[in-house]
Amino acid sequence: CGRVDEAQYQLEAPVMKVIQFLKYRKVFGVLSVALILGMLAVTIARGGFNLGLDFQAGISQRVEISPAGAKAPIDQIRTALRGIDGAQIQVVGNPADQEYGIKVKQQGNEKTFSDEMARKITGALGDAFGAGNVKLLQTEYVGPRFSADLASQAAFLTIFAVLLILLYSWFRFKLEYAVAAITALIHDALFMVGFIGAFQLEVTTATVAAVLTIIGYSINDTIVIFDRIRENNTLMRES
């Protein structure tokens, strides 16, 4: 049998390119922080976060403009409701069905806000398209106290989850690992929150669930990396 030439084997072996990501860590860090600060600045400039009815009192209605009436594209719905400050209109389902979701946030603490605003919305649509052509499908109202309690509970649960992750990382690894994990976690959460605020996406309980999901994936990825680092440190000490 022939002898394998080691030099020839090395020449024929695939060449692996090593990318030194840590070499550019400062560049990536500065760029990431700049993006987060930029998105938060845009959020502040645009008046803060676009809070949904889960976190801000208001009324939500779902209406249908009957096909028997005149066609009602969303532009005409906005024109009909231009007298209602802060009205948010969006198409629900197929635009051909002419179903619309209408949300109006409550600015004060009027106890009759829901009834008065519901009548104002249906009245404005009735004047524009005919009262017989406007069908009210659903009405929801969230009061100021409930929305405030929900917002405080969401903030508390998020902070509590971060603290539990810090304690878990500290217990499983070391304190410096835990601090690094929380730093990465806060970075990922702030990036998402900044994106939501900059593009004025509506903040609801589903948004909070999404942020907690990002936190969960972030800490899972971090723990996998830290496990590998700990294994490599052990092997290096033994060698």
C-alpha positions in Angstrom: 0.0 0.0 0.0 1.2 3.5 -0.8 2.1 6.1 1.8 -0.1 9.2 2.0 1.9 12.3 1.4 1.1 14.6 4.3 2.0 17.8 2.3 -0.1 16.7 -0.6 -3.0 16.0 1.8 -2.7 19.5 3.3 -2.7 21.1 -0.1 -5.8 19.2 -1.2 -7.7 19.9 2.1 -10.4 22.6 1.8 -9.2 26.0 3.0 -11.4 27.5 5.8 -11.6 31.2 6.0 -11.6 32.6 9.5 -13.6 35.8 10.0 -12.5 37.8 13.0 -15.8 39.2 14.1 -14.4 40.4 17.4 -12.0 42.6 15.5 -14.9 44.8 14.4 -16.8 44.6 17.6 -16.4 48.4 18.3 -17.7 49.3 14.9 -20.7 47.1 15.2 -21.3 48.3 18.8 -21.2 52.0 17.8 -23.5 51.3 14.8 -26.0 49.4 16.8 -26.2 52.0 19.6 -26.5 54.8 17.0 -29.4 53.0 15.3 -31.2 52.5 18.7 -30.7 56.1 19.7 -31.8 57.3 16.3 -35.0 55.3 16.4 -35.8 56.5 19.9 -35.2 60.1 18.8 -37.6 59.6 15.9 -40.1 58.1 18.3 -39.9 61.2 20.6 -40.1 63.5 17.6 -43.3 61.8 16.4 -45.0 62.2 19.7 -44.1 59.0 21.5 -45.4 55.5 21.0 -48.6 54.8 19.2 -50.4 53.2 22.2 -53.4 51.0 21.3 -56.6 50.8 23.3 -55.0 48.1 25.5 -52.8 50.8 27.1 -54.8 54.0 26.4 -58.6 54.5 27.1 -60.8 54.8 24.0 -63.4 53.1 21.8 -63.1 50.7 19.0 -65.8 50.0 16.5 -66.2 47.7 13.5 -68.7 49.0 10.9 -69.8 47.8 7.5 -71.0 50.0 4.7 -73.8 48.1 3.0 -73.2 47.3 -0.7 -76.6 48.8 -1.4 -75.3 52.2 -0.7 -72.6 54.2 -2.5 -69.1 52.7 -2.7 -67.2 53.7 0.4 -63.4 53.5 -0.1 -61.3 54.3 3.0 -60.5 57.8 1.8 -64.2 58.6 1.9 -64.5 57.1 5.4 -61.7 59.4 6.5 -63.4 62.3 5.0 -66.7 61.5 6.7 -64.9 61.2 10.1 -62.6 64.2 9.7 -64.6 66.0 12.4 -63.5 63.4 15.0 -60.1 64.2 16.3 -57.6 61.4 16.4 -59.9 58.9 14.6 -57.9 55.9 13.2 -59.4 54.0 10.4 -58.2 50.8 8.8 -59.7 48.2 6.4 -60.8 44.9 7.9 -60.6 41.9 5.6 -61.4 42.2 1.9 -61.7 45.9 0.9 -64.6 44.9 -1.4 -66.6 44.0 1.8 -66.3 47.6 3.0 -65.7 46.7 6.6 -63.7 49.2 8.6 -62.2 49.3 12.1 -62.4 52.7 13.7 -60.5 53.6 16.9 -60.7 56.8 18.9 -58.6 57.4 22.0 -60.1 59.1 25.0 -58.2 62.1 26.2 -60.2 63.0 29.3 -62.1 61.1 32.0 -65.7 61.6 30.7 -68.0 58.9 31.8 -70.2 59.2 28.8 -67.4 59.1 26.3 -68.2 55.7 24.9 -71.9 56.3 24.3 -71.3 59.8 22.8 -68.5 58.8 20.6 -70.3 55.7 19.3 -73.3 57.9 18.3 -71.0 60.5 16.8 -69.2 57.9 14.6 -72.4 56.2 13.4 -74.0 59.6 12.9 -71.2 60.9 10.8 -71.1 57.7 8.6 -74.9 57.8 8.3 -74.8 61.4 7.1 -72.2 60.5 4.5 -73.6 57.2 3.2 -77.1 57.0 4.6 -78.2 55.7 8.0 -79.6 52.5 6.5 -76.3 51.6 4.8 -74.2 51.7 8.0 -74.2 48.5 10.0 -72.5 48.4 13.4 -70.8 45.0 13.8 -68.8 45.4 17.1 -68.1 48.0 19.8 -65.4 47.8 22.4 -64.5 50.3 25.1 -61.5 50.4 27.4 -61.7 52.8 30.4 -58.8 54.9 31.7 -58.4 53.0 34.9 -58.2 49.6 33.2 -55.7 50.8 30.5 -53.5 52.4 33.2 -53.5 49.1 35.3 -52.8 47.1 32.2 -49.8 49.3 31.3 -48.3 49.2 34.8 -48.7 45.4 35.0 -47.1 44.9 31.6 -44.1 47.1 32.6 -43.8 45.2 36.0 -43.9 41.8 34.3 -41.2 42.8 31.8 -38.9 44.1 34.5 -39.6 41.1 36.7 -38.7 38.7 33.8 -35.4 40.6 33.2 -34.5 40.3 36.9 -35.3 36.6 36.9 -33.1 36.1 33.9 -30.3 38.0 35.6 -30.5 35.7 38.7 -30.6 32.6 36.6 -27.6 33.6 34.5 -25.7 34.6 37.7 -26.6 31.2 39.3 -25.6 29.1 36.3 -22.5 31.0 35.2 -20.8 34.0 36.9 -21.9 37.5 37.7 -20.0 39.0 34.7 -21.7 36.5 32.4 -25.1 37.5 33.8 -24.3 41.2 33.3 -23.3 40.5 29.7 -26.4 38.4 29.1 -28.7 41.3 30.4 -26.8 43.8 28.3 -27.4 41.7 25.2 -31.0 41.2 26.2 -31.6 44.9 26.8 -30.0 45.7 23.4 -32.3 43.3 21.5 -35.4 44.6 23.3 -34.5 48.2 22.8 -33.8 47.6 19.1 -37.3 46.2 18.7 -39.0 48.9 20.8 -37.2 51.6 18.9 -38.3 50.1 15.6 -41.9 50.0 16.8 -41.8 53.6 18.0 -40.0 55.0 14.9 -42.5 53.4 12.5 -45.5 54.2 14.8 -46.7 50.6 15.0 -49.6 50.2 17.4 -48.5 49.0 20.9 -50.9 46.4 22.3 -50.7 43.4 24.6 -49.6 41.4 21.5 -46.6 43.8 21.2 -45.6 43.1 24.8 -45.8 39.4 24.1 -43.6 39.9 21.1 -41.0 41.8 23.2 -41.0 39.0 25.8 -40.6 36.5 23.0 -37.5 38.4 21.7 -36.2 38.4 25.3 -36.7 34.6 25.5 -34.9 33.9 22.2 -32.1 36.3 23.2 -31.3 34.7 26.5 -31.5 31.2 24.9 -29.0 32.2 22.3 -26.8 33.8 25.0 -26.8 30.8 27.2 -25.9 28.5 24.4 -22.8 30.7 23.7 -21.9 30.9 27.3 -22.1 27.1 27.6 -19.6 26.8 24.8 -17.3 29.4 26.3 -17.3 27.5 29.6 -16.5 24.2 27.9 -13.6 25.8 26.0 -12.2 27.4 29.2 -12.3 24.0 30.9 -10.5 22.3 28.0 -7.9 25.1 27.8 -7.1 24.7 31.5 -6.8 20.9 31.2 -4.5 21.1 28.2 
